[in-house]
Amino acid sequence: MLGKMMQQGFGIKEDLNCAETILSGANQAYCMGLDAQDLKLAAGFGGGMAIEGVCGTLTAAIMALGPLFVRERAHESTRIK
């Protein structure tokens, strides 16, 4: 579902960077319940953290895993460590 949203240009109209696009799209696709303030967490990761380092798409995808698979603490989850 998220992949299809990205293929259809999700985030372009809103002028989101790569990380914002992924986290916002995941929020919508998987009903994560993140609000606008939560989504701002991805802002600094766009463009490889603005230094073309670690891909913003990848970091946002990893951010999305937390709310999806962790109840309290990551190290207590069987799905993400």
Backbone torsions as a table, in degrees:
resi	resn	phi	psi	omega
1	MET	NA	-48.2	-180.0
2	LEU	-63.8	-41.7	178.7
3	GLY	-58.8	-41.8	179.1
4	LYS	-64.7	-39.9	177.5
5	MET	-60.1	-42.8	-179.2
6	MET	-65.9	-41.2	178.9
7	GLN	-62.7	-29.9	-179.4
8	GLN	-87.4	4.8	173.9
9	GLY	90.3	22.8	178.2
10	PHE	-53.7	134.7	176.0
11	GLY	92.4	-16.5	-178.6
12	ILE	-67.2	-48.4	-178.8
13	LYS	-60.0	-35.8	-178.4
14	GLU	-82.0	-5.5	-179.7
15	ASP	60.0	44.8	179.3
16	LEU	-86.0	147.7	173.5
17	ASN	-77.7	177.4	-173.6
18	CYS	-60.0	-44.4	-179.1
19	ALA	-67.9	-43.0	178.1
20	GLU	-61.6	-39.2	-179.9
21	THR	-61.8	-47.0	-178.2
22	ILE	-66.6	-48.1	-177.8
23	LEU	-66.3	-41.8	178.7
24	SER	-65.6	-41.7	177.9
25	GLY	-64.8	-42.9	177.9
26	ALA	-63.2	-40.1	178.1
27	ASN	-58.3	-44.4	-179.9
28	GLN	-72.5	-46.1	-175.5
29	ALA	-66.8	-36.7	-173.9
30	TYR	-110.3	13.3	177.4
31	CYS	47.9	54.1	-175.6
32	MET	-76.7	-20.1	177.8
33	GLY	79.0	20.0	177.6
34	LEU	-77.7	139.8	177.7
35	ASP	-96.3	179.1	-176.3
36	ALA	-58.0	-37.6	179.2
37	GLN	-66.1	-41.5	177.9
38	ASP	-61.4	-41.0	-177.1
39	LEU	-66.7	-22.9	177.5
40	LYS	-65.3	-18.2	179.0
41	LEU	-58.5	-28.4	-178.2
42	ALA	-80.5	-15.5	-171.7
43	ALA	-53.8	-44.1	-175.9
44	GLY	-75.7	-6.4	-177.4
45	PHE	-95.5	-5.7	179.5
46	GLY	-66.5	147.9	179.2
47	GLY	65.7	33.5	180.0
48	GLY	64.6	45.4	-177.3
49	MET	62.0	34.0	177.4
50	ALA	67.3	5.6	177.5
51	ILE	-124.8	14.6	-179.2
52	GLU	55.5	41.0	178.2
53	GLY	-95.0	-110.5	-179.4
54	VAL	-72.1	130.0	-175.7
55	CYS	-56.1	128.4	179.1
56	GLY	-63.0	-32.7	177.8
57	THR	-64.0	-43.6	179.9
58	LEU	-66.6	-45.3	-178.5
59	THR	-64.6	-38.3	178.3
60	ALA	-68.4	-37.3	177.3
61	ALA	-62.7	-39.7	177.3
62	ILE	-67.0	-38.9	176.0
63	MET	-58.9	-38.9	-177.9
64	ALA	-67.2	-26.8	-179.7
65	LEU	-64.8	-33.9	-178.4
66	GLY	-55.2	-62.4	-179.6
67	PRO	-62.4	-26.4	-178.8
68	LEU	-77.5	-34.6	-170.5
69	PHE	-121.8	-6.0	-176.2
70	VAL	-115.7	128.3	177.7
71	ARG	-85.1	-52.1	-178.4
72	GLU	-122.4	-59.8	-176.6
73	ARG	-134.1	139.7	-176.2
74	ALA	-57.6	-41.3	-176.6
75	HIS	-69.0	-11.6	176.9
76	GLU	-92.9	-9.5	-177.7
77	SER	-83.0	143.8	175.2
78	THR	-87.4	-9.6	-175.5
79	ARG	-103.7	-16.0	-179.5
80	ILE	-150.1	138.7	-179.5
81	LYS	-127.2	NA	NA
